[in-house]
Amino acid sequence: MAPSETFLRLHELSRKSRGAEYMDAAALPSASHLEREFGLFNPEGSGCCPTVDATGAVTCTCSGCERWSKYVAGTLGERWPTYKQYEVLTAEYVAQLARYLRSRRSEIIGADDVGEPLRSLRVLELGAGDGRLTRHLREELDGHSVEVYATDDHSLGLARGSAHGVVAADALDAIALAGGAARSPIDGSSNVPAACDVALVCWQPMGVDWTAAIRASASFQEYLLIGEVDDGICGHRRLTWGLEDDDDAGDSEDDGNGEGAGRGHAMPSYVTDGWTRVDVTDELGGRQICRTDERWLSGRRSRSTSFRRGARS
């Protein structure tokens, strides 16, 4: 099915306003247009007929769900994005994320006698793919004294074409470099400062944890995880989110932010390391869209979770 005329018109206007370098449907759509275009978060009107197989997996093969699956896979066809999308970036989300980083600048960096932050806030994106999120953030943050740097080792093959401004680096090497303790030489390392304040991770690979290394670096004061949380498919269940294999909702004692320990279980490592978990999803607009969202469900699966060094704020 072809994109709607309204959807295409908005993409074209946005591309023109950003210049010729934006190709491959890279201009950001609005959340509302994506929701209407693909019938998201409207189970009553979706026309879906989900079924449950022998393993308990729930799927739907209706034309609408097939079309949405192709969109996030980058295979929907001409005039649609041709890259895989995990977090589906929207204009609203990037604007809210940029606003959030601006607000965190004074809190993290501190201010001078007249209330101005002492220097720029330095943000390091890990696992940045082709750097699409960083590029859009830089546009939004231009002139606001927030510097964003992107790194990726390209092991997952997510980058299409040239990864503009992305330093080729393993996440752990990048963390060490940005914390002033590089483990090994990195090509393009001069493009990453030796002291970053915030780590940004969008859809950390499943079963992988970079957060322990971030917390161990004296430089980082916060890390922001974008994607599914806790039992989801981002990060490591125990190392990232502090969940034990036999945890269940009925046997846990927490404060609503994942800070508590289940009866008989150890506290999450981020808590013992002196960090606080803060759900900032609503602060960033509450309208995130991701590849695992299903048309027959009203809930959204991706969230934005901040972890901050020191006392609860």
N, C-alpha and C positions, 0 to 999 in steps of 0.2 A: 504494500500500500504506500502511496506517495505521501510525503509530508503535507500538512495543510498549508494553504497559501499564507495564512497569518504567521505560522511558525517559520516558514522560509523567509518571509519578508523581514521578520525581526532578526533572524540570523544574518541576512544580507546587510541590513542597516548597521548591525553591530560590527560586522567584519569591516565594512567601509570606514566606520568611525575609528577603528584601531589600526588601519593601514594594511598594506599588501602582504606583510609578513604573516598574517593570520590566515592559514589555509586549513583545509581538511575539517571544516565545520568546527573550528577551534573557538569561535566566539561563544560566549556563555549564554545559554537560554535562561529564561526565568523559570522558577519552580512552578508557578501557576500554569504556564503554557505546557510544560512537560506533563504535569498532572492531567490536564485536559487532553493533550495529544494522545496519551497512552492509557487514559482511564485509570490512573493510579489512586489508591486509597479511597475507592468508592465501591465497596463490595456489592452493594445492592444494584448498582448500575453497570457492573463489569461484564456481565454475561458469562462469567466463568463457571465451569463445572469441575472443580478439583476432585481428584480421586486419590485414594490411599492404596499403595501397593503392599506386598507381603512384608516388606521391611519397615513399613510405617511411614515411608516417604510420601509427601503430599505433592502432587503435580497437577498441572492443567495444560491441556494441549489445544485450547481454543485459539483462534486466530489472533486475538488481542494479546494473549500471553506469549505466543510465538513471536509476535512483532516486537514486544517489549524485550524479550530475550535476545533477539537479533540486534536491537538497538544498543544494549549494553555490551554485546559481544563485538560490535563494530562491523556487523555483516548485513545491516538492513538494506544497504544499497547506495546508489549514487545520491549525492547531496546530503547524506547522513554521515556522522562521524565514523571513521574507519579504524578506530583504536578501541581496545578494551577499556571499559569503565568499571571501576569498583565503586568509588564515590563518584556520583554523577554531579559534577560541579555546576552550580547555578550562580547567576549574577548576584542574587540576594545573599547566598551563603558566603561567597568570597568577600562581599562588601562587609558583612557582619564579622567575619573572621579578621579582616583588616582593622575594623573598628575595635575589636577586642584586643588585638595586639597593641594598638595605640594606647588603649586604656591601661594595659599592663606595663607599659614603658615606665611611667613615673613610679609605680609600685615596686618594680624590680630594680630599676637603676638608681632611684632616689632623685632628689631635686636640689637645686642651688638655693641661694638666699631669696631669690625672687620667684621660686616655684617652678623653674624650668628644669627638665631632666638633664642630668649631667652629661649624657652622651646618647648616642643612638642605641636602640635595642637591637641585638643581633640574634637572628632566628636561623636555625639550621634545619632544613628539611631532609629527612633520611628516607631512603627508598623512594626517591622522587620521580622515578621513571624518566620521561622526557622533560620533566620540569614544568609541566603545564600549570600546576597549582602555584608554584613559586612565581612564574611569569605573571599570572593574573594578580597575585598579591602585590607584586612590585608595582604594577600599574595603579592599584588602589592606594598604595602606601607612598607613592611618589611625593616627596617633600615633607613627609611626616617623621623623619628620623627613625625609621624602622628598616633595618637591612635584612634581607632574606637571601639565604644561600641554599643551593640544592646539591645533593649528592645521591648517587645510585651506582651500584656495581653492574647493572644491566644484565644480571644473571637470569632474570625472568623474561627478558625479551619484550618488555612492555613499551619501550620507546619506539615510535614510528618516525623514521626520518632522522633529522638532526636533533640531538638533545641540547638545545641552546642553553648555555650557561650552567650545565649540570657537570659537576666534578665527578669523574669516574672513581668511586671509592666504596669499598665495603663499609657497611654501617658502623661497625665497631672501630675501624680505622678512622672514619670520619669523626666519630665521637671523641676518640683520643686526640685527634688533631685539633678539633674545636675546643677541647679542654686543655690544650697546651701540652699534651703528652703523646705525640704521634708515635704509634707502634712501628711504622715503616714508612718510607717515602711514598708520597702520593702525587701523581701527575696533576698539575693544576692546583696544587695545595695553596699556592699564593692567592687563590680566589676565595679561600675560606679563612676567616680570622682565627687567631689562636685562642680566642676567648668568646664563646657564644653563650647567650643567656637562656634561650628557649629552644627546645627541640620540638620539631613538628613531624608527626608520623601519621600518614594517611594510609590506612589499611595495612598495618604491619602483618607480614606473612603469618599464616596459621602455624602454630607450634614453635614460633620463633620469638625470642625476647631480646630486645635491645635496651629495655628500660633499666635493668640493673646497672649496665655500663653508664647510662646517663646519670643515674643517681650517684654513682661512684665518682663522677667528675665534679670537682669543686666549682667548676665554671657554671654549670647549668643550674638555674633556679626554678625551672618549670619545664614540663614536657606535656604536650597536648596530643592525645591520641584520637584520631578520627576513624570511625568504623564501628563494627559490632563490638559489644563489650561482654565481659564475663564468659558465659557459655557459648558465645558466638565464634566466628571463624577468624578473628584477628588476634594475633599474639599468642602467648602461652597461658593456658588456663591458670596455672599455679604461679609461674614466675612473673607474669604481667599483671594478672588480676587477683592473685592471692587466694584462689579457690583450691580446695583439696578435691581429690578424685571422688570421695564419697560424701561431699557436701550436698545437702539438699535444702530447699527453701524452708522446710518445716523445722530444721534443726540448726538454724543460724541465728545469731544475735548481732545485728549491725544497726547503724544509724541512718540507713537509707542511702548512704553513699558508698557502700561496700567496705566500710571502715572496720566493721566488727569481725570477731572470730566466731566460728561455729563452736558449739560446746565440744571441748576436748581437742580443738584444733589450734594451731599456732596462728598468731596474727600475720596478716599479709606482710611480705618483705618490705613493701614500700612504707608501711606504717612503722616497722621496727627501724627502718632507715631514716625516719623522721620526716616523711612526706605525707601530705594530705591530698586526698582525692576529692575533686569537685566536678560535678556534672554541670557543664556550661552549655548543654544543648539548647535550652530555651533562651539563654542569653544570646546565642548565635542565630536566633530566629525560629528554631524548632521545626524547620521544614526540610531537613536533609533527605536526599534521595540516593539510593544505592542499588547495586545490581541484584541484591538478594531480596529487595522489596517485591512482594507479590500483589498482583492486581485484586485478588479476592480478599485481601486483608486491609484493614484500615490503619493498622499500626506501622510505624517506620522502624527499620532495624538498625540504621546507622545513628551513632551519637557522637558527641564531642566531649571528651573527658580530660580535664586538666589535673595534673599532679604537681603539687607545689612544695618546695622545700620549706621546712620550718613549721611554725605554729599555724593552726587553723585561722583562716582570715574570713 
